[in-house]
Amino acid sequence: IDKKNGNFFLNGDMDVEDEGSDAEDDAARPAWNSKLQYILAQVGYSVGLGNVWRFPYLCQKNGGGAYLVPYLILLIVIGIPLFFLELSVGQRIRRGSIGVWNYISPRLGGIGFASCVVCFFVALYYNVIIGWSLFYFSQSFQQPLPWHECPLVKNKTTMFVVPECEKSSATTYYWYREALNISDSISESGGLNWRMTICLLAAWSMVCLAMIKGIQSSGKVMYFSSLFPYVVLICFLVRVLLLKGSVDGIRHMFTPKLEIMLEAKVWREAATQVFFALGLGFGGVIAFSSYNKRDNNCHFDAVLVSFINFFTSVLATLVVFAVLGFKANIMNAKCVALNTKKIVALLGNEVSHDLIPHHINFSATVSAEDYQQMTEILRGVTEKDYRRLGLDSCSIEEELNKAVQGTGLAFIAFTEAMTHFPASPFWSVMFFLMLVNLGMGSMFGTIEGIITPLVDTFKVRKEFLTVGVCLLAFFIGLLFVQRSGNYWVAMFDDYSATLPLLIVVILENVAVAWIYGTDKFFEDLKDMLGFTPFRFYYYMWKYVTPLLLILLLGSSVIQLGMTPPSYSAWLEDMASEKSLKYPPWGLAVCISLVVMAIMPVPVVFFLRYFNIIDENAGVVSTISYKKGCIIKESVSPGDLVDPLVDRTGQYWCKQ
């Protein structure tokens, strides 16, 4: 910069601005109050509901403790390099996702718009889950909890249990009928659920108020929303470890099934979880890092946040398995009591008194070990007739092997376990407040991934844009608070993000490593960080990570092709779930979600390739390009002369 005349020059690399330009940009752009606030924002964004209800399920399903090995390997090979890449480009260029990818390669400028679309789709249904958590939070201030037992209904003569609840369970009934009042299929909208509509409005109001001033307002909220879940998880772990059966759950978690590690499916699911756990491709990581100083050590941040995320997942898994172990013991005790009554009824008829061990006293509580001993004896003596007795095996291992994830874990399994806790309302309030905080932390990053790029690109007031986005999202989100809303949440969760985000991140990787150039990027990192990053990243970015991402994309496409789109519907008459295929219009919506999310990439490419839009238009929103030089946006064309070259061969414009 010519300090006297205020002229800018460009040398063609990413480090185009020198100290004078940096100072001007730093003064104009908001910044984090402290490094701690920034780290908490990134942790709050990356640590979300998936750490609590997705990771434990995958761990249980894919070999227990053995699943941690492929996850950790893929975190190092895919997760950290890509997370570091997004942090670096955001911090260096100091723009949101649209400005960053426009800057690196104008023809790939659609990457930023695709990220914004995916963020919007995810925000639509993610805030509905926060709304559900707010509903359960509001219902937790009761003793006993409203889902403690099945409701009774009265006819003219007798009282009886609601059939739907009797066929399922109290917590299952409360979730599907009282909370969601769910319809039998996605084709039956059933009208709005007014209680969930109010909760959704409350959720969007909270997000809007926290985000309206950008990081100045959301950054302060992060101190609570990012740290509170850890307090709750640690309190839960300590409390649950004091309950009977929790150790059985933890032992089940850490019992490795090593043979499962060799299955390709396990590695694919671990890679997908790494990918989504860190929030890659959404643009939130880039947006948050764009508010950093340019000399911030983003490599340290990438490693720190990635491992905090991993250890949070392990902590949440410990809590979940401990709670499920406690619940499994309770369910097993009920099973033993019920089947012991069956044996007593069969004594003297189909079962001889001589077959019952003498130390077993039916007038007292029969232990699980005694019941197992009885069933083994009966199975050995009766052989083929054993099935006719109708006795269940009542095994704790079988209870623990019932894999539960997502809403089934949070709103059914966990709520059922908490009804057996001493002081259950307190723990229910804490649990659902934790879910709200986890969701809010991720929502802040997701909304920042929409707002920051649009503000940088179109120069609109952040306050007006934030309110506008939240209002639009609320009105579209009414789709998810119909009686069929749960099915729409499942559809958006399955199809709106997975494939588009994989394509976005592959293009991000290719844009930096192959189009901009890994060598040039390393020079920029050295200039920014003050040291050269490990050579490990060079080979990851250029060869290993793109190859693994393409394999992951291919396997995801194959999996979608092999499993026709379907959803789990709750049938009121049967009081059970049933897998249904989407109707033709539902399939069209699924395909449309994927197409709309990725469409900006080819559209921008062709518009730029055929010069319908000038490749230099909108490269960085606050500056304009002309023949390889940079000029202030406010300067009128009439005030310009031809570019000049200084003694170093750099182009610059003169006013």
C-alpha positions as a printed NumPy array, in Angstrom:
array([[  0.   ,   0.   ,   0.   ],
       [  1.131,   3.526,  -0.799],
       [  0.576,   5.119,   2.621],
       [  0.481,   8.618,   1.159],
       [ -2.074,   8.075,  -1.604],
       [ -3.927,   5.019,  -0.275],
       [ -3.199,   2.815,  -3.289],
       [ -3.239,  -1.022,  -3.159],
       [ -1.173,  -3.548,  -5.089],
       [ -1.452,  -7.306,  -5.726],
       [  1.256,  -9.893,  -6.244],
       [ -1.094, -12.723,  -7.192],
       [ -0.744, -14.865,  -4.078],
       [ -3.071, -15.381,  -1.167],
       [ -0.949, -13.046,   0.961],
       [ -1.917, -10.003,  -1.08 ],
       [ -2.421,  -7.606,   1.786],
       [  0.466,  -6.206,   3.725],
       [  0.413,  -4.567,   7.111],
       [ -1.475,  -1.476,   5.994],
       [ -4.22 ,  -3.47 ,   4.343],
       [ -4.373,  -5.853,   7.295],
       [ -4.763,  -2.985,   9.691],
       [ -7.682,  -1.567,   7.703],
       [ -9.351,  -4.983,   7.418],
       [ -8.762,  -5.805,  11.082],
       [-10.312,  -2.522,  12.129],
       [-13.418,  -3.097,   9.987],
       [-14.035,  -6.783,  10.74 ],
       [-15.356,  -7.997,  14.111],
       [-12.928, -10.06 ,  16.197],
       [-13.104, -12.501,  19.084],
       [-12.662, -10.973,  22.527],
       [-10.196, -13.707,  23.476],
       [ -8.665, -16.938,  22.25 ],
       [-10.734, -18.84 ,  24.843],
       [-13.976, -17.436,  23.411],
       [-12.949, -18.565,  19.931],
       [-11.964, -22.084,  21.068],
       [-15.265, -22.422,  22.959],
       [-17.143, -21.317,  19.833],
       [-15.406, -23.958,  17.685],
       [-15.888, -26.632,  20.381],
       [-19.55 , -25.661,  20.818],
       [-20.056, -25.867,  17.054],
       [-18.314, -29.214,  16.549],
       [-19.627, -30.891,  19.721],
       [-23.331, -31.395,  19.118],
       [-26.197, -33.82 ,  19.537],
       [-24.397, -36.38 ,  17.364],
       [-21.714, -36.823,  20.041],
       [-24.392, -37.852,  22.545],
       [-26.74 , -39.986,  20.485],
       [-24.92 , -40.973,  17.294],
       [-21.379, -41.851,  18.398],
       [-22.466, -44.198,  21.274],
       [-24.815, -46.011,  18.891],
       [-22.03 , -46.544,  16.327],
       [-19.703, -47.69 ,  19.094],
       [-22.283, -50.218,  20.301],
       [-23.092, -51.403,  16.782],
       [-19.53 , -51.661,  15.446],
       [-17.526, -53.631,  17.952],
       [-17.576, -51.657,  21.21 ],
       [-14.139, -50.373,  22.158],
       [-12.693, -51.723,  18.891],
       [-14.637, -49.023,  16.998],
       [-12.481, -46.334,  18.624],
       [ -9.433, -47.562,  16.659],
       [-10.725, -46.892,  13.092],
       [-12.371, -43.689,  14.321],
       [ -9.109, -42.357,  15.767],
       [ -7.128, -43.341,  12.653],
       [ -9.616, -41.61 ,  10.345],
       [ -9.749, -38.561,  12.628],
       [ -5.981, -38.148,  12.116],
       [ -6.005, -38.955,   8.374],
       [ -9.205, -37.14 ,   7.277],
       [-10.561, -35.049,  10.138],
       [ -7.626, -32.987,  11.379],
       [ -6.105, -32.199,   7.915],
       [ -9.453, -30.973,   6.534],
       [-10.285, -29.081,   9.727],
       [ -6.856, -27.402,   9.589],
       [ -7.417, -26.56 ,   5.912],
       [-10.764, -24.834,   6.595],
       [ -9.371, -22.939,   9.599],
       [ -6.382, -21.77 ,   7.535],
       [ -8.272, -20.433,   4.519],
       [-10.852, -18.674,   6.694],
       [ -8.182, -17.027,   8.852],
       [ -5.973, -16.068,   5.893],
       [ -8.614, -14.582,   3.609],
       [-10.877, -13.335,   6.436],
       [-14.112, -13.98 ,   4.569],
       [-17.013, -16.403,   4.827],
       [-17.258, -19.502,   2.654],
       [-18.521, -17.643,  -0.456],
       [-15.685, -15.095,  -0.409],
       [-13.007, -17.689,   0.389],
       [-13.768, -20.056,  -2.514],
       [-14.451, -17.19 ,  -4.934],
       [-11.014, -15.895,  -4.038],
       [ -9.143, -19.179,  -4.468],
       [-10.906, -20.189,  -7.692],
       [-13.746, -18.063,  -9.104],
       [-15.045, -20.992, -11.163],
       [-15.462, -22.988,  -7.956],
       [-17.225, -20.088,  -6.245],
       [-20.393, -22.197,  -6.089],
       [-18.818, -24.195,  -3.235],
       [-19.588, -21.34 ,  -0.836],
       [-23.192, -21.032,  -2.007],
       [-23.643, -24.828,  -1.727],
       [-22.358, -24.671,   1.866],
       [-24.931, -21.955,   2.641],
       [-27.774, -24.035,   1.185],
       [-26.754, -27.132,   3.181],
       [-26.433, -25.022,   6.357],
       [-29.959, -23.718,   5.803],
       [-31.403, -27.21 ,   5.264],
       [-29.682, -28.541,   8.386],
       [-30.73 , -25.517,  10.475],
       [-34.367, -26.118,   9.5  ],
       [-34.604, -29.543,  11.135],
       [-31.84 , -29.198,  13.756],
       [-33.761, -26.436,  15.515],
       [-36.849, -28.668,  15.568],
       [-34.841, -31.139,  17.689],
       [-33.958, -28.249,  20.028],
       [-37.702, -27.487,  20.143],
       [-38.409, -31.094,  21.18 ],
       [-35.781, -30.794,  23.92 ],
       [-37.381, -27.55 ,  25.13 ],
       [-40.752, -29.319,  25.342],
       [-39.341, -32.154,  27.459],
       [-37.42 , -29.604,  29.549],
       [-40.673, -27.74 ,  30.277],
       [-42.414, -31.004,  31.26 ],
       [-39.629, -32.11 ,  33.62 ],
       [-40.676, -29.926,  36.561],
       [-43.104, -32.559,  37.84 ],
       [-42.953, -35.372,  40.356],
       [-43.436, -38.039,  39.146],
       [-42.377, -37.311,  35.581],
       [-45.317, -37.376,  33.118],
       [-43.816, -40.31 ,  31.229],
       [-43.342, -42.323,  34.429],
       [-46.29 , -44.665,  33.778],
       [-49.04 , -45.331,  31.268],
       [-52.139, -43.123,  31.544],
       [-55.474, -44.61 ,  32.563],
       [-58.75 , -43.978,  30.773],
       [-62.221, -44.545,  32.167],
       [-65.279, -45.853,  30.444],
       [-68.698, -46.187,  32.027],
       [-67.74 , -49.083,  34.289],
       [-63.982, -49.607,  34.531],
       [-60.547, -47.961,  34.411],
       [-58.045, -49.378,  31.967],
       [-54.603, -48.586,  30.545],
       [-54.475, -46.879,  27.147],
       [-54.019, -49.811,  24.697],
       [-51.29 , -48.063,  22.654],
       [-49.257, -47.531,  25.821],
       [-49.882, -51.045,  27.147],
       [-48.559, -52.562,  23.911],
       [-45.383, -50.41 ,  23.917],
       [-44.084, -48.596,  27.021],
       [-44.806, -45.423,  28.989],
       [-41.881, -43.425,  27.543],
       [-42.495, -44.659,  23.986],
       [-46.173, -43.734,  24.249],
       [-45.361, -40.305,  25.681],
       [-42.896, -39.56 ,  22.868],
       [-45.056, -40.62 ,  19.95 ],
       [-48.525, -39.724,  21.234],
       [-48.222, -36.985,  23.878],
       [-45.228, -35.071,  22.49 ],
       [-45.452, -35.603,  18.709],
       [-49.055, -36.86 ,  18.379],
       [-47.62 , -38.568,  15.326],
       [-49.594, -39.617,  12.243],
       [-49.37 , -43.087,  10.68 ],
       [-47.417, -41.98 ,   7.599],
       [-45.721, -39.012,   5.944],
       [-48.716, -38.686,   3.594],
       [-51.017, -37.83 ,   6.532],
       [-49.953, -34.343,   7.626],
       [-52.475, -34.243,  10.48 ],
       [-52.236, -30.458,  10.901],
       [-49.931, -28.483,  13.197],
       [-48.964, -29.683,  16.664],
       [-49.488, -26.372,  18.486],
       [-47.257, -27.237,  21.484],
       [-44.316, -28.081,  19.241],
       [-45.007, -24.97 ,  17.155],
       [-44.576, -22.81 ,  20.275],
       [-41.376, -24.684,  21.168],
       [-40.021, -24.159,  17.636],
       [-40.807, -20.428,  17.86 ],
       [-38.973, -20.296,  21.216],
       [-35.955, -22.11 ,  19.729],
       [-35.689, -19.734,  16.749],
       [-36.165, -16.712,  19.037],
       [-33.232, -17.895,  21.182],
       [-31.031, -18.387,  18.116],
       [-32.002, -14.99 ,  16.672],
       [-31.323, -13.092,  19.912],
       [-27.969, -14.837,  20.383],
       [-26.856, -14.226,  16.778],
       [-28.266, -10.76 ,  16.059],
       [-25.019,  -8.949,  16.865],
       [-22.803, -11.61 ,  15.3  ],
       [-19.899, -12.949,  17.338],
       [-20.194, -10.042,  19.787],
       [-23.461, -11.537,  21.076],
       [-23.039, -15.269,  20.298],
       [-19.459, -15.292,  21.644],
       [-20.624, -14.382,  25.135],
       [-23.329, -17.066,  25.082],
       [-20.635, -19.636,  24.201],
       [-19.162, -19.504,  27.703],
       [-22.328, -21.143,  29.015],
       [-23.552, -23.18 ,  26.018],
       [-20.141, -24.829,  25.451],
       [-19.158, -25.55 ,  29.07 ],
       [-22.502, -26.512,  30.635],
       [-22.82 , -29.862,  28.749],
       [-19.499, -31.013,  30.241],
       [-20.717, -30.223,  33.754],
       [-23.897, -32.248,  33.137],
       [-22.072, -35.203,  31.525],
       [-19.602, -35.457,  34.426],
       [-22.43 , -35.177,  37.009],
       [-24.394, -37.858,  35.146],
       [-21.368, -40.164,  35.007],
       [-20.675, -39.84 ,  38.741],
       [-24.351, -40.365,  39.626],
       [-24.905, -43.312,  37.296],
       [-21.751, -45.115,  38.464],
       [-23.378, -45.286,  41.904],
       [-26.393, -47.135,  40.483],
       [-26.673, -50.897,  40.11 ],
       [-25.76 , -52.257,  36.692],
       [-23.881, -49.226,  35.323],
       [-20.605, -51.186,  35.339],
       [-22.27 , -53.865,  33.154],
       [-22.931, -51.218,  30.507],
       [-19.362, -49.846,  30.582],
       [-17.926, -53.384,  30.474],
       [-20.119, -54.066,  27.438],
       [-18.791, -50.903,  25.771],
       [-15.132, -51.76 ,  26.282],
       [-15.443, -55.434,  25.334],
       [-13.903, -55.293,  21.838],
       [-15.27 , -57.354,  18.968],
       [-12.075, -57.282,  16.921],
       [-13.451, -59.261,  13.976],
       [-15.91 , -56.422,  13.192],
       [-12.97 , -54.03 ,  12.623],
       [-12.185, -55.832,   9.372],
       [-15.567, -54.958,   7.834],
       [-15.568, -52.089,   5.307],
       [-18.91 , -50.844,   6.647],
       [-17.344, -50.018,  10.024],
       [-14.665, -47.841,   8.42 ],
       [-17.218, -46.106,   6.197],
       [-19.446, -45.261,   9.154],
       [-16.429, -44.1  ,  11.199],
       [-15.31 , -41.826,   8.325],
       [-18.808, -40.359,   7.981],
       [-18.993, -39.696,  11.726],
       [-15.555, -37.989,  11.732],
       [-16.699, -35.876,   8.818],
       [-19.889, -34.634,  10.478],
       [-18.536, -34.457,  14.027],
       [-16.138, -31.644,  13.061],
       [-18.712, -29.761,  10.983],
       [-16.646, -29.892,   7.788],
       [-18.089, -28.326,   4.641],
       [-20.829, -26.328,   6.374],
       [-18.888, -23.077,   6.302],
       [-19.243, -22.509,  10.054],
       [-15.59 , -23.397,  10.698],
       [-14.454, -20.951,   8.001],
       [-16.8  , -18.229,   9.288],
       [-15.579, -18.499,  12.891],
       [-11.891, -18.572,  11.904],
       [-12.341, -15.531,   9.645],
       [-12.691, -13.385,  12.784],
       [ -9.2  , -14.387,  13.994],
       [ -5.986, -12.414,  13.689],
       [ -3.883, -13.599,  10.761],
       [ -0.986, -14.743,  12.943],
       [ -3.168, -16.99 ,  15.127],
       [ -1.798, -20.562,  15.416],
       [ -4.7  , -22.31 ,  13.684],
       [ -2.772, -25.617,  13.522],
       [ -2.842, -25.821,  17.313],
       [ -6.563, -24.942,  17.231],
       [ -7.308, -27.706,  14.715],
       [ -5.592, -30.415,  16.761],
       [ -7.001, -29.152,  20.082],
       [-10.636, -28.89 ,  18.935],
       [-10.476, -32.261,  17.12 ],
       [ -9.275, -34.116,  20.208],
       [-11.676, -32.267,  22.523],
       [-14.427, -33.455,  20.182],
       [-13.127, -37.037,  20.317],
       [-12.84 , -37.138,  24.112],
       [-16.304, -35.573,  24.441],
       [-17.686, -38.414,  22.318],
       [-15.951, -40.969,  24.562],
       [-17.255, -39.227,  27.716],
       [-20.804, -39.159,  26.312],
       [-20.491, -42.84 ,  25.348],
       [-19.423, -43.736,  28.894],
       [-22.478, -41.938,  30.273],
       [-24.85 , -43.503,  27.733],
       [-23.561, -47.053,  28.299],
       [-23.625, -46.613,  32.075],
       [-27.268, -45.44 ,  31.888],
       [-28.181, -48.261,  29.478],
       [-26.471, -50.761,  31.815],
       [-28.596, -49.479,  34.693],
       [-31.734, -49.662,  32.537],
       [-30.806, -53.166,  31.293],
       [-30.622, -54.425,  34.893],
       [-34.064, -52.977,  35.675],
       [-35.6  , -54.482,  32.526],
       [-33.889, -57.795,  33.254],
       [-35.259, -57.819,  36.816],
       [-38.775, -57.228,  35.438],
       [-38.271, -60.028,  32.905],
       [-37.106, -62.441,  35.645],
       [-40.078, -61.556,  37.88 ],
       [-42.577, -62.041,  35.036],
       [-41.119, -65.375,  33.896],
       [-40.758, -66.657,  37.449],
       [-44.549, -66.276,  37.788],
       [-44.907, -68.359,  34.605],
       [-42.746, -71.127,  36.12 ],
       [-44.767, -71.077,  39.36 ],
       [-47.966, -71.439,  37.309],
       [-46.467, -74.409,  35.439],
       [-45.291, -76.25 ,  38.596],
       [-47.008, -79.601,  39.044],
       [-48.288, -79.601,  35.465],
       [-45.619, -79.179,  32.814],
       [-42.739, -78.555,  35.221],
       [-41.858, -80.975,  38.03 ],
       [-41.005, -79.599,  41.511],
       [-37.917, -81.818,  41.451],
       [-36.388, -79.746,  38.625],
       [-36.245, -76.589,  40.742],
       [-32.992, -76.195,  42.764],
       [-33.726, -76.435,  46.512],
       [-32.134, -73.097,  47.421],
       [-34.591, -71.121,  45.238],
       [-37.42 , -69.585,  47.251],
       [-40.335, -68.393,  45.096],
       [-41.833, -66.4  ,  47.958],
       [-38.766, -64.093,  47.851],
       [-37.24 , -62.248,  44.897],
       [-35.567, -64.639,  42.476],
       [-32.171, -63.385,  41.28 ],
       [-31.123, -63.313,  37.613],
       [-28.483, -65.992,  38.312],
       [-31.073, -68.347,  39.88 ],
       [-33.432, -67.795,  36.961],
       [-30.657, -68.63 ,  34.465],
       [-29.927, -71.821,  36.418],
       [-33.605, -72.855,  36.304],
       [-33.958, -72.213,  32.569],
       [-30.784, -74.199,  31.811],
       [-32.132, -77.181,  33.758],
       [-35.556, -76.935,  32.084],
       [-33.982, -76.578,  28.648],
       [-31.844, -79.671,  29.229],
       [-34.731, -81.823,  30.483],
       [-37.645, -80.716,  28.308],
       [-35.54 , -80.187,  25.143],
       [-38.062, -79.884,  22.273],
       [-40.946, -78.936,  24.58 ],
       [-39.017, -76.01 ,  26.103],
       [-40.347, -73.483,  23.574],
       [-43.902, -74.439,  24.516],
       [-43.26 , -73.187,  28.034],
       [-42.994, -69.618,  26.672],
       [-40.073, -68.586,  28.884],
       [-37.808, -65.674,  27.905],
       [-34.022, -65.844,  28.245],
       [-33.825, -62.596,  30.331],
       [-30.208, -61.709,  29.537],
       [-28.555, -58.383,  30.366],
       [-26.351, -58.804,  27.277],
       [-29.419, -59.067,  25.047],
       [-30.823, -55.866,  26.543],
       [-27.528, -54.063,  25.947],
       [-27.32 , -55.323,  22.36 ],
       [-30.56 , -53.527,  21.472],
       [-28.917, -50.664,  19.573],
       [-30.689, -47.336,  20.069],
       [-29.752, -44.034,  18.462],
       [-31.02 , -40.525,  17.813],
       [-34.405, -39.568,  19.166],
       [-34.962, -43.153,  20.329],
       [-31.983, -42.839,  22.669],
       [-32.683, -39.332,  23.986],
       [-36.476, -39.289,  24.223],
       [-37.249, -42.971,  24.939],
       [-34.326, -44.984,  26.387],
       [-32.784, -42.157,  28.423],
       [-36.118, -40.837,  29.695],
       [-37.11 , -44.343,  30.788],
       [-33.842, -44.78 ,  32.698],
       [-34.26 , -41.4  ,  34.394],
       [-37.683, -42.352,  35.782],
       [-35.805, -44.843,  37.995],
       [-33.281, -42.265,  39.232],
       [-33.692, -40.859,  42.72 ],
       [-34.792, -37.2  ,  42.299],
       [-35.655, -37.959,  38.657],
       [-37.109, -34.486,  37.804],
       [-33.766, -32.834,  38.652],
       [-31.84 , -35.171,  36.341],
       [-34.423, -34.791,  33.599],
       [-34.16 , -30.976,  33.772],
       [-30.354, -31.208,  33.613],
       [-30.362, -33.686,  30.724],
       [-32.715, -31.748,  28.463],
       [-31.062, -28.432,  29.324],
       [-27.799, -30.068,  28.216],
       [-29.397, -31.148,  24.902],
       [-30.647, -27.581,  24.338],
       [-27.14 , -26.212,  24.97 ],
       [-25.468, -28.789,  22.717],
       [-27.937, -27.976,  19.968],
       [-27.556, -24.219,  20.408],
       [-23.759, -24.378,  20.152],
       [-24.049, -26.188,  16.823],
       [-26.823, -23.863,  15.627],
       [-24.656, -20.79 ,  16.236],
       [-21.972, -22.178,  13.91 ],
       [-24.55 , -23.302,  11.342],
       [-26.273, -19.892,  11.205],
       [-22.865, -18.172,  11.124],
       [-22.121, -20.343,   8.074],
       [-25.133, -18.697,   6.377],
       [-24.938, -15.122,   7.671],
       [-21.183, -14.379,   7.406],
       [-20.779, -15.301,   3.684],
       [-23.925, -13.367,   2.718],
       [-22.904, -10.264,   4.701],
       [-19.391, -10.379,   3.219],
       [-20.708, -10.818,  -0.325],
       [-23.796,  -8.62 ,  -0.484],
       [-22.971,  -6.002,   2.174],
       [-26.308,  -6.195,   3.997],
       [-26.878,  -5.279,   7.629],
       [-26.167,  -8.348,   9.764],
       [-29.06 ,  -7.593,  12.148],
       [-31.673,  -7.441,   9.366],
       [-30.291, -10.524,   7.617],
       [-30.242, -12.556,  10.853],
       [-33.859, -11.702,  11.676],
       [-34.882, -12.402,   8.064],
       [-33.159, -15.805,   7.955],
       [-34.634, -16.86 ,  11.326],
       [-38.164, -15.777,  10.327],
       [-37.938, -17.58 ,   6.982],
       [-36.554, -20.706,   8.662],
       [-39.336, -20.674,  11.275],
       [-42.11 , -20.484,   8.67 ],
       [-40.543, -23.237,   6.528],
       [-39.925, -25.185,   9.763],
       [-43.69 , -25.427,  10.361],
       [-43.42 , -28.395,   7.995],
       [-41.57 , -30.24 ,  10.806],
       [-44.117, -29.532,  13.562],
       [-47.049, -31.125,  11.777],
       [-48.145, -34.48 ,  13.158],
       [-46.062, -36.023,  10.358],
       [-43.121, -33.722,  11.166],
       [-40.89 , -36.461,  12.598],
       [-40.839, -38.187,   9.206],
       [-39.761, -34.927,   7.519],
       [-36.949, -34.517,  10.067],
       [-35.756, -38.052,   9.215],
       [-35.907, -37.265,   5.469],
       [-33.88 , -34.054,   5.781],
       [-31.396, -35.749,   8.108],
       [-30.823, -38.58 ,   5.631],
       [-30.733, -36.694,   2.325],
       [-30.128, -32.95 ,   2.688],
       [-26.523, -33.026,   3.89 ],
       [-24.553, -36.274,   3.442],
       [-23.866, -36.375,  -0.311],
       [-23.763, -32.581,  -0.887],
       [-21.294, -32.052,   1.957],
       [-19.022, -34.839,   0.736],
       [-18.935, -33.244,  -2.719],
       [-18.331, -29.787,  -1.191],
       [-15.379, -30.977,   0.91 ],
       [-13.828, -32.897,  -2.019],
       [-13.994, -29.702,  -4.101],
       [-12.544, -27.657,  -1.213],
       [ -9.631, -30.065,  -0.976],
       [ -9.066, -30.059,  -4.756],
       [ -9.338, -26.251,  -4.955],
       [ -6.582, -25.722,  -2.373],
       [ -4.29 , -28.676,  -3.134],
       [ -4.476, -28.842,  -6.929],
       [ -5.842, -25.547,  -8.284],
       [ -4.264, -23.055,  -5.897],
       [ -1.348, -25.411,  -5.273],
       [ -0.146, -27.199,  -2.155],
       [  3.361, -25.673,  -2.389],
       [  1.999, -22.137,  -2.623],
       [ -0.452, -22.875,   0.213],
       [  2.423, -24.107,   2.384],
       [  4.299, -20.849,   1.733],
       [  1.227, -18.88 ,   2.782],
       [  0.912, -20.976,   5.955],
       [  4.575, -20.374,   6.783],
       [  4.069, -16.631,   6.354],
       [  0.91 , -16.725,   8.474],
       [  1.987, -19.096,  11.262],
       [  5.686, -18.268,  11.414],
       [  6.632, -21.924,  10.856],
       [  6.192, -24.563,   8.156],
       [  3.507, -27.157,   9.021],
       [  4.449, -30.831,   9.114],
       [  5.067, -32.424,   5.732],
       [  2.374, -34.914,   6.735],
       [ -0.275, -32.354,   5.737],
       [  1.27 , -31.896,   2.289],
       [  0.721, -35.573,   1.384],
       [ -2.666, -35.738,   3.125],
       [ -4.074, -32.724,   1.263],
       [ -2.599, -33.619,  -2.103],
       [ -3.107, -37.396,  -2.271],
       [ -4.511, -39.324,   0.7  ],
       [ -7.491, -37.236,   1.845],
       [ -8.991, -36.601,  -1.644],
       [ -8.694, -40.315,  -2.464],
       [-10.364, -41.372,   0.806],
       [-13.127, -38.799,   0.352],
       [-13.842, -40.041,  -3.18 ],
       [-14.002, -43.631,  -1.86 ],
       [-16.368, -42.481,   0.897],
       [-18.561, -40.651,  -1.636],
       [-18.645, -43.707,  -3.89 ],
       [-19.574, -46.067,  -1.052],
       [-22.288, -43.637,   0.133],
       [-23.806, -43.488,  -3.37 ],
       [-23.707, -47.303,  -3.627],
       [-25.34 , -47.658,  -0.216],
       [-28.139, -45.238,  -1.196],
       [-28.627, -47.144,  -4.442],
       [-28.818, -50.513,  -2.686],
       [-31.26 , -49.34 ,  -0.007],
       [-34.341, -47.629,  -1.507],
       [-35.4  , -44.525,   0.482],
       [-37.625, -45.471,   3.403],
       [-38.586, -44.228,   6.852],
       [-39.761, -45.698,  10.165],
       [-43.453, -44.956,  10.725],
       [-45.241, -45.331,  14.07 ],
       [-48.497, -47.257,  13.656],
       [-50.998, -46.408,  16.382],
       [-53.034, -49.625,  16.104],
       [-49.96 , -51.891,  16.344],
       [-48.114, -49.553,  18.773],
       [-44.87 , -50.313,  16.956],
       [-42.582, -48.971,  14.239],
       [-42.742, -50.205,  10.669],
       [-40.454, -49.37 ,   7.762],
       [-42.394, -47.734,   4.921],
       [-41.239, -46.643,   1.47 ],
       [-41.602, -42.995,   0.538],
       [-44.473, -42.202,  -1.86 ],
       [-43.441, -40.997,  -5.349],
       [-43.635, -37.32 ,  -4.312],
       [-41.501, -38.16 ,  -1.264],
       [-38.819, -39.655,  -3.522],
       [-38.951, -36.485,  -5.625],
       [-38.387, -34.376,  -2.483],
       [-35.411, -36.565,  -1.436],
       [-33.791, -36.146,  -4.868],
       [-34.6  , -32.426,  -4.919],
       [-32.841, -31.871,  -1.583],
       [-29.607, -33.353,  -2.938],
       [-29.878, -31.521,  -6.285],
       [-30.725, -28.117,  -4.747],
       [-27.845, -28.37 ,  -2.292],
       [-25.203, -29.12 ,  -4.925],
       [-26.696, -27.124,  -7.842],
       [-24.791, -23.854,  -7.079],
       [-21.472, -25.57 ,  -7.905],
       [-22.161, -26.387, -11.602],
       [-24.268, -23.227, -12.1  ],
       [-21.48 , -20.866, -10.96 ],
       [-18.877, -22.901, -12.863],
       [-20.732, -22.609, -16.194],
       [-21.638, -18.948, -15.657],
       [-17.979, -18.159, -15.084],
       [-16.646, -20.547, -17.734],
       [-18.785, -19.004, -20.491],
       [-18.108, -15.475, -19.163],
       [-21.787, -14.843, -18.435],
       [-20.434, -13.543, -15.129],
       [-16.95 , -12.026, -15.137],
       [-14.521, -14.329, -13.322],
       [-13.229, -11.371, -11.373],
       [-16.679, -10.35 , -10.144],
       [-17.206, -10.883,  -6.467],
       [-13.826, -12.476,  -5.815],
       [-13.666, -10.684,  -2.502],
       [-16.588,  -8.516,  -1.603],
       [-14.702,  -5.518,  -0.26 ],
       [-12.391,  -5.1  ,  -3.265],
       [-12.573,  -5.05 ,  -7.057],
       [-10.1  ,  -6.502,  -9.545],
       [ -8.846,  -4.878, -12.737],
       [ -6.107,  -6.39 , -14.876],
       [ -4.293,  -8.002, -11.956],
       [ -4.434,  -5.011,  -9.61 ],
       [ -6.635,  -4.154,  -6.666],
       [ -8.409,  -0.865,  -6.205],
       [-10.651,   0.492,  -3.488],
       [-14.3  ,  -0.308,  -4.147],
       [-15.321,   3.288,  -3.485],
       [-13.104,   4.699,  -6.249],
       [-15.012,   5.613,  -9.415],
       [-13.721,   4.305, -12.765],
       [-13.101,   7.838, -14.015],
       [-10.462,   8.397, -11.354],
       [ -8.314,   5.445, -12.471],
       [ -5.295,   5.253, -14.724],
       [ -3.551,   2.2  , -16.141],
       [ -1.839,  -0.173, -13.719],
       [  1.755,   0.625, -12.923],
       [  4.561,  -1.758, -12.045],
       [  6.924,  -1.057,  -9.168],
       [ 10.568,  -2.137,  -9.026],
       [  9.605,  -5.598,  -7.656],
       [  7.351,  -6.29 , -10.649],
       [  4.079,  -6.   ,  -8.66 ],
       [  1.005,  -4.41 , -10.227],
       [ -0.806,  -1.606,  -8.468],
       [ -3.431,   0.976,  -9.321],
       [ -3.016,   4.694,  -8.997],
       [ -5.761,   7.193,  -8.193]])
